[in-house]
Structures are given as structure tokens and as C-alpha cells.
Amino acid sequence: MSSGKIAALVLALAAAAAGGALVMHALDPGEGLRPRPASPDFPGGHPIDASFITTGRVALERMPREVTGALDVHSAEIARNATELSKAAAILETKQARITGKCEPGSAIRLVAADGTVICQRLPLGVVSVSALAAVPRSSATGTAQGSVPGGVGRYQTSGEDDWLVAPVPLPDGAVVTGFSYVFWDADAAIDGAAYLYRSDDVPLAALKTRGAASEVRIVDTEQIDQKKVDASAFGYFVYFQVSAKAGAGLMPIAASVSYRLP
């Protein structure tokens, strides 16, 4: 064999050997790709790096047990809270809303809607009472005081000229007044008392007077009424209670009441 052929054969064998080495190197995963041994420094046994990420997120099974356990606990808590909130919402839907409506004098609540509004029903009969304790003197110069006696609390005059106490009466429009009554304490033998039901145009509707003295609460009434039909759109209604500085606590109005019926 000539020297030229021998040289060519040597070169071919060298090339083949080099190619085989490259193939073997390609098949060898190398140190960087071989599985790493577990490390006590990390909860999962090894750090998480790019070599463990294939889809842009870390697989759940590769997360540390502490993380997966915490996720399970929080998931269960979220589900439980959602269930409780759903139950609470269902309970709230069954609750009655606070009542926001009201009925005028002479009527009563018939029905209450879920939103708190009311449906009123007028009463065929009714009574409106006023306390003399809430009444005010007709004259600003008149002095009065609260008084208490067995069976009642009222107001009497302490100074000034003999005067009257005035108290408004909220009567329902369209009602027909059927009676007027007066509750009082009159222990003064020299001075008697009186009570009047008036309309705001200075028209009297009913009058009551006391007679004699007694150390007890008494009541007088009447069914004699003028201008019986109530016109609350045009007039106001009030009661006059007679008081006396001379009689003092011996003459003390306590209350008055007006009875009515609806047509």
C-alpha cells in the first residue's frame, strides 16, 4: 500500500473516532442535568429552579408539604365561609324590615309590608286624651307647678291672676265628637273649676264644671256637643282647664278626653 493511501486511511479513522466521541458526549446528560440528591436545607428536598419548570408554573407535587398543606386548609376555610355567608343571606331575606310608616289619629296599623311600610285602617270609635301636666298657661305671666294627689298627677297655678291652661287635642278629620270628659282634683270649697273644648276659631264645642270640694280625684262628662263634625283641614282643637292662684293646689286639672266616631 502506498504511503498516500495509508495517510488517507489514518485520517478517516481519526475522523470516525472523533464523531463517536461527539455522539457519546451528546448522549451523556452531563453533571448539570443529572438528578440532584435530596438536601436537608430545603423543605422539598432541593431548590426549585428553571430545570423543574416546564409550563411556566411549578407543578403542585413539587411544592413543599408545608405549602400544599396550607393551601388545603385555606381552601377548606374559604369554602366554609362561603357556605356560612350563603346561609346568612338566606336568613336575612326572611327578616321583617323595620317599620317606617305610621297611622294618623283615629286609625290603626292593619298590615305591615316586607319593606316596613304600613297599611292603615280607620277605627269606627275612638278616644283622644290630653294631660293637664303638658298644658301651658294662657298668660306668660302665670306661674304653675306639677302636683301629685292620690289617683292623679296634674298642674296647678302658683302665681299671677287666675288663668287657664291650654292643651291641643289631635282629633281625626271627619270624625263626629260624641262626648267630652274632665278629670280633676278640687278640694277648695270657695272656688270651682271648669274645662272647655274649643275650636281654633274661638267656637266652644262642650263645657264642664266642678261642684263643691272633695279630697279625691273626680270626673265629670257630657254628651252635649256643638259643631260635632271635626274639620281638621280648617281648624285646630284644644281644651281649656281653669286654674286659680287663690285655690293653688286645691284646684288641679288632671286630664280631659274627647270621644268620637267615624262616619
Buried (B, 14 or more C-beta within 10 A) or exposed (E): EEEEEEEEEEEEEEEEEEEEEEEEEEEEEEEEEEEEEEEEEEEBEBEBEEEEEEEEEBEEEEBEEEEBEEEEEEEEEEEEEEEEEEEEEEEEEEEEEEEEEEBEBBBEEEEBEEEEEBEBEBBEEBEBBBBBBEBBBEEEEBEBEEBEBEEBBBBBBBEBEBBBBBBBBBBBBBBEBBBBBBBBBBBBEEBBBBBBBBBEEEEEBBBBEBEEBEEEBBEBBEEEBEBEEBBBEEBEBBBBBBBBBEBBBBBBBBBBBBBBBBE
